[in-house]
Amino acid sequence: MSSSFLKKSVPVLVIMAFLSVVMIYLIYSLLTPEKKLPIYNPADVNPKLVDESLIHIRRNHKVADFKLINQNGDTITQEDYKDKIYVADFFFTRCQTICPIMTNNMGKLQEVFKNDNDIKFLSLSVTPEMDSIPILREYADRKGVIDAKWNITTGGKKHIYELARKSYFAVLDQGDGGVQDFIHTENFILVDKKKQIRGFYDGTDSNDIQRLITDIQILKNEFKD
């Protein structure tokens, strides 16, 4: 075989090899569907987490509109989370058990997505009568909260407890949001840009926090178009 023939064949072989790689990639992409997170409706969730009035609902569940007050005394509503992916949790500033771990883990999430304008965070106090705006402000400063990313909120107790039980499905126990009612939950809830719940995570578990980071990236890909 002459050297001139080999020289002429090399470009053809290179092109054929390149096309083969492209074909393999395309076939793999077609055969491997892009991972998507589930959309949670009341019927999909542990019945103990769902208010009896909602347990039969199998589609179109969305987080209800809310009106809260943040660490700066600003009113926070769904409009502040419009077209955002966000993580919500329920806490109280005097908690000495799970809340410090949860808040620290939410801070880690904030750091990961600090420069990502699609991602925000929302914490709702379960003792709003004690967690005044100055207390929330001091708490936010101590925990390194970035105001533009993360709202630490108070508001009407009945409203917050109804959100926990009927919108976010965050707690097992039942109640009416009255004086004696008290909820305490380690759940982080992932909400998409359509106000749909896409995941539940243990806010005290480092493995679940890593899973949440991965799931946020998956959700970002779903909404990138």
N, C-alpha and C positions, 0 to 999 in steps of 0.2 A: 504494500500500500504506500503510495507516494506521500511525501510530506505536504505537497500542495493540496492533495485531497483532504488530508487531515485538517489543514488550516481552513479550508472551505467548510468543513463539517462542524467545527467547533461552534460557530455562531448559531447554527441550526440546533445543535444539541443543547446549547444554553437556553435558547428560546423554548424548546420542547420541555426542558426541565422546569423552567419558570411557569409555563402553562400548566404543567402537571401539578405544581404546588398550588396554583390558583384554583384549579379544579377540585383538588382535595379539600382546600379550605371552604369552597362554596358548598360542596357536598356535606361537609361536617356541619356547616352553619345551618343548612336546611334540615339536617337530621337531628340537630340539637336545639330544641326550642328555647328561647330566652326565658329565664326564670322570672316568674311573677309572684308577688305576695298575694295571699288570700284577701278577700274583702269580707270583713266580719259583720254579720247581721245578728240581731238578737237570738235567732234560732240556732246560730252556729256556736254560741258561747255557752259555757257552763250555766245551766239554768239557775244555779244559786247566785250568779252574778247579775241576773237580769230581773228587772221589775216585772211582776206578774202581768201587768197591762201590755207588755211588749214581747213577751216570750214567743208569741206565735208569728212574729214578723220575720220573713225570710229574705227580704230584699229592700234596697233603697234606704237603709239606715244611714243617717248622717248625724254628726254632732250638732246639737241644738245651738241656736244663737245664745251668746252669753254677754253679760255686762259686768265687768270686774274693775277693781282699782289696783294699779300697780305700785311699785316702790317709789315712784315719783309723784303719786297722787293723780296720775293720768287715768282716764277711763279707757279700758281695753275691751274690744269687741271682736267679733269674727272678722271685721274689716281689717284689723291689724294682722290677721293671719291669712288674708285672701291670697290665693295662688302660692301658698307656702306649704311645705311639709313641716310638721312639728311634732315634738314629743311633749306629752303632758304628764304631770304627776300631782299627787296630793300629799301635803306635808303640814307641819306646824313648827314654828321657830323654837319652841321650848322642848321639842322632842329630843330625847337623849339616846334613843335606841336606833331604829332603822333610818330615821330622817337624815342624820348627818352623813351616813354612808350614801344614801340616795342623792343628796345634794352634791356631794363630792363627785359622784359618778355622772350626774348631769353636767357638772363643771367640766369633766373630761370630754363629754360629748360636745360641749360648747367649744372647747379648745380644738377638737378635731375639725369642726365645721365653722370655725371662727370667720373664715373668709368666704363662706358659701352663703350667698344671699337667699338661696332657696330654703334654707333650714332655720327654724326658730324653736324656742322652748317656752313652755308655760307651766308654772307651778301655782297650785291653788291651795290656800290655807284652809285646813279643816277646823281651825279655831279662829275664825275671822274676827270674833269679838275681842280676842286678845292680840291678834297680830295687826296692830295699827300701822299706818303708813310710815311713821318714824322707825318703828321696830323692823318693818320690812326693808326700809332703806339701810339700816345698820346691818341687817342680815345679808342683804345683797352685796354691800361693800365688803363684808367679812368673807364672803364666799366667792368673790371675784366675778360677780355677775356683770356681763356686758349688757347695758340697758337696751341697745338696739336688737339684741339677739334673744333675750330671756326676760320674760315678765314674771315677777314674783308677786302674786295677787291676793287680795282680800275681797270681801264683798258680802252680800247677803248669805247667811248660813244655809237657809232653805234652798236658795238658788244653786249654791256650790254643791250641796249634797244631792240635789236632783241631777245635776250634771254628772256627778260621780256614778250615780245608780242608773240613770236612764240614757245617758249619752255615751259615757266612757266605759261603763261596765267594769268599774275599778274595784268594787268592794263586794264581799260576800254577804255581809249582814244587812238586814232591812231596817228601815227607819223613816222618819218623817222630816228630818232636819230640824227638829225641835230642840229645846234647851238640853234635854238629857241625851240626845242623839250624838253619837261620836263614831267616826270612821277612822281607820288606821290601815293603810295599805302600802305595800312595797311595789305596786305595779307602775311601770312606765307604759304609756299607750302611744303608739305611733299612728298619726293621722295624716292622710294625704291631702292633695290640693283640692279635692272634691269634698272634703270634710268626712271622708270615710275612714273607719278604723282598719288598719292594715297589720297590726301586730300588738302582742302583749309581752312584756318582759319583766323579769325580776330586777328591780332597780338596785338591789343589794348584791347581785351576783355578777362577778367580773366576766364570766363566760357569756352571760346573757347580754351584757353591755357590748361585747365584741360582736355578738349576733345582731344586735340592734344597729351597730355601725354598718355592718354588711347589708342589712335590710334597707337602710336609708339609701345606700348607693344603688341597690336594685330598684327602689322606688324612684330615685332620680332618673334612672335610665328609662323607666316607664313613662315619665312625664317630660322627657327631654325634647320631644317633638311638639 
